[in-house]
Amino acid sequence: MRNKIRRPLAMTFYGRKTLVKAALLPALACLCVSALSACSSAPEPVIADPVIDPDLPVVEIDPGLPVVELVGDWPYFDGIDAVIARSDAVVTATFLSSTSTVIYPDTSGTDPETNPQAGVDLSPEQYARLGVTSTISLVRIDSCLSGSLREGDTISIIQTGGIRDGVMYRESSTTLLGEAPSPQLVLLLEQNLDGMYRTVDPVLGLLAKDGDAVSFFKPNLVDAASLQITSMSQLSAEVEQASVGATAD
């Protein structure tokens, strides 16, 4: 079904009305600055996951911006238990703010599984074109059903899509956290090596929360009964069952 963005399979330009809340994240503004001083024009390969370009402006999305539609490749899950097993943390959280950036792949390795560009001598211009426009959002943890996060922690979450050079790049299955109608969220997360988080899946790893009720932002993409989650009570029970199963193993 989904994970790991390879390259966009399709790009379509069109106009769309959309809004993302945007605010400067001071803690992220200096992240990897020393390693990325050359990234604003033709970035040199660096070893980092992900690479953050600190020079991109923080802007609100203009409803009249042209849109480039991206199509990602994500892992397949046959049940919500598999999604939970993949997660480093299952939490409820409140969205605080977000900003756009560009993620550049690590092309230093020789294993084509981790570096599809292995064996290719990329020019700076070619490497720059590998950058994926992304959004980093800051959220505050309200409760933790599994994992080591605690109430009151603030974490950064990276998602595919965002603004670059006056264009909105949108991954077809991703709802950016700042576009959610309510800031109250349920997140099933994996942690990157750099400490930032990502949802285990753009659809299955992000739900809206309203009291005990929860719902997917793109329910039309969740067709299997085994993936349906409608309440925090049900999700808590699934997390507890996964914990018991992991202990037994």
Buried (B, 14 or more C-beta within 10 A) or exposed (E): BBBEBEEBEEEEEEEEEBEBBBEEBEEBEEBBEEBBEEBEEEBEBBEBEBBBBBBBEBBEBEEEBEBBBBBBEBBEBEBBBBBBEBBBBBBBBBBBBBBBBBBBBBBEEEEEEEBBBEEEEEEEEEBBEBBBBBBBBBBBBBBBBBBEBEEEBBBBBBBBBBBBEEBBBBBBBBBBBBBBEEBBBBBBBBBBEBEBBBBBBBBBBBBBBEEEEBBBBBEEBBEEEEBBBEBBEBBBEBBEEBEEEEEEE
